[in-house]
Amino acid sequence: MFRVTLAPLLALLMFTPATARAEILSRHLTQALSIDPVFRTLAAQREAAAARGVTVASPIAGSPVIEGSIRSNTRGPGVSREFEVGGSVPIWLPGQREALGGVVTSSLAEIDQRLRLRRLEVAGAVREAWWQAVRTERDWRLARDRLATARDIQRDQAARITAGTSAPADDLLARGEVAAAEQALREADAAAKASRTAYSVLTAGGIPTGVLERAVPRRNSDDHPATDAARASVARASAQMRLVKATPIENPEIGLFGRTEAGAGGSAETTGIRVRIPLATEARNAPRRAEARAGLTEAEANLAAERRRIDAGIAAAVAARDSARQIAGLARTRLSLANEQLAIARTAFRSGALSALDLFRIQQLQLEAARASAEAATSLGLAESRLNQALGFVPLSHQPGDRVGASPSRT
């Protein structure tokens, strides 16, 4: 039975200190990131961007070139030959090296912020899967309690039939409710196992334990991984603009050469310096400037859009959390009243003052109230998690770069 497999998990939740349970979601997020293809791709892209730093550290602007040639001439009284060997290196333009360094630095910063943003996105998926597992587990508990209550009522009904205070036909109601409760328990068992499996696949073996998040202190759109990533994109686009301005031409080249001429009349050697300076043209520079300006405009527009989206998301999440709190309070009150009503009805049923049909009607009201209360409690926890998500909170306390640590748990 699923009830047996849940026991160690419920014991873990009951006896694990709150400070230790607060790290569970962080650990599961770390596990999820370890198998997330987008996160791993971004990490590889960061290594590629960091490799460009080797170019910035080089004293030359590219790879050196070695060249040579051999020529012969058979005209005249004899054969003459010419041998030439030379080499050249590209040199930095004024300000080009610093501008390229700025592009490398800003690219690394942008990828770092995109990694933080991806952590937040994966955290959102983990939170949703977490609360789906909690919801199905609570449904299983309700189904288990329903079956236990149905069996108790069936025993009371059997006692009344034996005592002659109830008609045998009423036993059909009790037996039917037990059968329905058993079916509901099996369905809840399957749903709970499926959601737990889905969570385990997402988090590389994580097991949800029902820990509830506490909403972190409110922040605004300027303190959010999505805004930081958009701001880093603006910085990288600005650095690219500076690099375009610093490179109006291709890199000049300077080199040395040596030439030897040999023939019937003797030999001669020549050495010298060779310089190659490309010329600036609008055909080359105009498209590069336009592309850089377009990239900067797009990055600035994305930053403004992210701020609007985040502020709207935070406002919606706060409203949803406040509404969920009110609904949860009302649901608890309704359940308390339904529990009292069911207790009174069962006492009256045992004494013969209430029919089985009326008792099952009251029990149905109590089951509906219990389901509503459990759903409201789950919805409140999910609303708080979604508020943390909208605020940009990543529950990864040991991850560098996060502004806040793991959120504390509450039971």
Order of alpha helices (4+ residues) and beta strands (2+ residues): alpha-alpha-alpha-alpha-alpha-beta-beta-alpha-alpha-beta-alpha-beta-beta-alpha-alpha-beta
